[in-house]
Amino acid sequence: MRQREAGLESLARATPSRMERVGFVLTLGALAAVTATSIDICIPAQPEIARELGEDPTAGAALVSFFLLGYGPGQLFWGPLSDRYGRLPLLAIALGGFLVASLVCATTSSMEVLVWARFAQGLIGGGAPVIARAVARDQGGGPKTASLISTMTIVLGAAPLVAPSIGSGLLTLVHWRGIFWFLCLFALALLGMVFLYLRDAKRPEVDSVLSLPLYLRGALGVCRAPDFLLGTAISSSIFLGYAAFLSVGAVVAELEYQVSPTAFGPIFAIAALAFILGSLIARQSIRWLGNETIILIGAAVGAVAGIWLLAAAEGGLSLVAFWALVSAFTLSMGMLLPVCVAKALEPAGAAAGAASSIMGVIQVLFGALGSILAASNLFESAYEALAILMPLSAFAALAFSAVARLAVRRRGAAPRTPG
């Protein structure tokens, strides 16, 4: 009887409560949103920060660019290190380092020190989303991981809605330094959530230094896996168009449609809500439609919006029509991103951290390319840049989606070897 009672107690401890499950998902979502929050919350304050520190207001853009310069390459080592030494210790280091960098941002009186502290924020804080994706893959892969990443993406999509408003509010109520003190509190809260809800995060089976060559060989093998290549290609393609929109969307709204900078926030929120809706659709339908069908539908939505945008590349669309197409594009991205990330991580196994790192770097590179192209002199206007780059990225995502669908059919039709 005592053994039975002990077994029941052990099972109760092993089965997480509803609150623990919700806390687990919200923690992963918040970790995935660290970089987006860190970037978006500073945007309203950039000119004032630069002026107060004795620089031209345009110099405030360096607060974003230096963050991204650190974030891009920084992703490369967080995933592999978490594969070897466990998710929890590396998350603690990443969030602790992000906290220290935020403290420097909040207290410095030098623009030079501030931009380098932002570089450190990106370099160190970038570990949070990388490891969060790896933890999601550790849950077993398949529809479960896809559903979990979809929920994380919903939280991630809320960052562009909430963070700029928090930044503007802090700027009005206190001072621009309050933005970085908020990021300090955010890091502390995440550390508490990590140790509360991720304390039992599975450690991958990479146990000794002697296994390093085998681990590296396995990680490289994952990067050659068709699912990894196609999932990364689709998500990176659609992200290129989204990055172009982030780069010049406000310029298009102001120059083409006379939308003031203060009025841009509410209409941007419409596109952000469409992104969240896309993630919700993916989450609700993943189990009965499957990855490839959702990917194909999501890419088709983006391509249809792209055809309309491309047809009106020389102008003529009303603000309502233009923004409806932009929102259809972001809805498409909301559907594609979580499912494609899950697809790319599916073959990773114990090398999920390395796969997450490599995929993240590729996505950032595609995003940087989209931003550079949108702001370049290749196009006659910012409107034309968006009307061409967003459709091209959607068409590329649709092409890769068709290849993924064909690959699945061929695998299903392949003859099985006996025994």
Secondary structure, 3 states (H helix, E strand, C coil): CHHHHHHHHHHHHHCCCHHHHHHHHHHHHHHHCHHHHHHHCCHHHHHHHHHHCCCCHHHHHHHHHHHHHHHHHHHHHHHHHHHHHCHHHHHHHHHHHHHHHHHHHHHCCCHHHHHHHHHHHHHHHCHHHHHHHHHHHHCCCHHHHHHHHHHHHHHHHHHHHHHHHHHHHHHHHCCCHHHHHHHHHHHHHHHHHHHHHCCCCCCCCCCCHHHHHHHHHHHHHHHCCHHHHHHHHHHHHHHHHHHHHHHHHHHHHHHHHCCCHHHHHHHHHHHHHHHHHHHHHHHHHHHHHCHHHHHHHHHHHHHHHHHHHHHCCCCCCCHHHHHHHHHHHHHHHHHHHHHHHHHHHCCCHHHHHHHHHHHHHHHHHHHHHHHHHHHCCCCCCHHHHHHHHHHHHHHHHHHHHHHHHHHHHHHHHCCCCCC
